């Protein structure tokens, strides 16, 4: 079995747990803002990190993205009030299939262009693809590119500490602005708005959380199995969330079930069932050439 970046697996688990909290509990005060938008944004950011680890051909990434889009439309009729994020991630993965091969300056410029475009759409209340609402492809594209850049440049210990301080600082500023101010739509910091503040705050939160998980991976690695089969766990969650009572009891049922399923399955297999299926489908379009260290 190939080695993995345990810290990124843990961060992915944090994103999944965050979505469970958002979907299965009633929160108030600042806690509402902590769990509104950030878990899904972290999920998208880490999708970009994963793309950065892959040595897949562009055709494989396109097929992987199309499979996620198909899975999105398969799940959507059965998820009730829970919005599915897979369609937007799949579309961005397909459109950014060549991005892992581009230079960092090109990726940075593209992320800036997508961020600006997302803020413009937010200021005009334009929904780019209604079927993928409230997850804008421009916003998610910027988040995924930020994840690729994080993977390239931020995984050394010194830079992880920098990412922790700066990232969580931006996260705190975003929360304060949400709580105390009302900004124009272009600069909106609210979750899922796609405003400039939303994207900067989401990237900051994602960088901070990923940095923290990488720094603490020796002590919190027990969460990694949950993040090693994220597609399977996510699909189970969105299919069951609307049927569980939106109280803490439902959250603990969902979290406990996810941990048991991930530990039991990975004790026998290297990957989750949906992860294995997706891998086999994409392998048809070329030999898998993932790096030694994956996520």
PyMOL commands that set and color helices and strands:
alter all, ss='L'
color gray80, all
select helices_A, chain A and resi 6-24+30-34+38-53+58-76+86-95+99-101+104-123+130-132+137-153+157-180+185-187+196-215+217-228+230-243+248-266+273-283
alter helices_A, ss='H'
color red, helices_A
select strands_A, chain A and resi 3-4+293-294
alter strands_A, ss='S'
color yellow, strands_A
deselect
rebuild
show_as cartoon
